[in-house]
Amino acid sequence: MVLETLDEAELRAHLRRLREAGVDGSMIRIDTLCGRLVQPTTYRLSRFVTDPAREAGHEHSEH
């Protein structure tokens, strides 16, 4: 997860910065957790990672 916020404007600003930095839009996921009477609506911005171990610089082992 890249960002979690209650502020939709903050979500849009962060998304714009990611796109300006060259992040492929197809690799971005936006979730809207709809609030009810007791909880506010929350927005989550995530970035898909093809192989988390490789992204972190670790080699994947079969064992």
C-alpha positions in Angstrom: 0.0 0.0 0.0 1.3 3.4 -0.9 -1.3 5.7 0.8 -4.3 5.5 3.0 -6.3 8.6 3.6 -9.7 10.0 4.4 -9.1 13.0 2.1 -10.0 12.4 -1.5 -8.1 15.5 -2.6 -4.9 14.0 -1.0 -5.5 10.8 -2.9 -5.8 12.6 -6.2 -2.7 14.7 -5.5 -0.6 11.6 -4.7 -1.9 9.8 -7.7 -1.0 12.8 -9.9 2.6 12.8 -8.5 3.0 9.0 -9.2 1.9 9.5 -12.8 4.2 12.5 -13.2 7.0 10.3 -11.9 6.3 7.8 -14.7 4.5 5.1 -12.8 2.4 3.1 -15.2 -1.3 3.7 -14.5 -2.2 0.1 -15.1 0.0 -0.8 -12.1 -2.0 1.4 -9.7 -5.0 0.2 -7.7 -7.4 2.6 -5.9 -9.8 1.2 -3.3 -12.7 3.1 -1.8 -13.8 1.7 1.5 -17.3 3.2 1.8 -18.0 4.5 5.2 -21.3 4.2 7.1 -22.7 6.0 10.0 -19.9 5.1 12.4 -16.9 5.1 10.0 -15.7 7.6 7.4 -15.0 6.7 3.8 -11.3 5.7 3.4 -9.3 5.7 0.2 -6.4 3.3 -0.4 -3.8 3.7 -3.1 -1.7 0.6 -3.9 0.9 -0.3 -6.5 1.0 -3.7 -8.0 4.4 -5.5 -7.7 5.1 -8.4 -10.0 7.5 -10.2 -7.6 7.9 -8.6 -4.2 11.1 -10.6 -3.4 12.8 -9.4 -6.6 11.6 -5.8 -6.0 13.3 -5.9 -2.6 16.5 -7.2 -4.2 16.2 -10.7 -2.8 16.6 -13.8 -4.9 13.7 -16.3 -4.9 14.5 -19.8 -3.7 12.5 -22.9 -4.6 13.3 -24.4 -1.2 
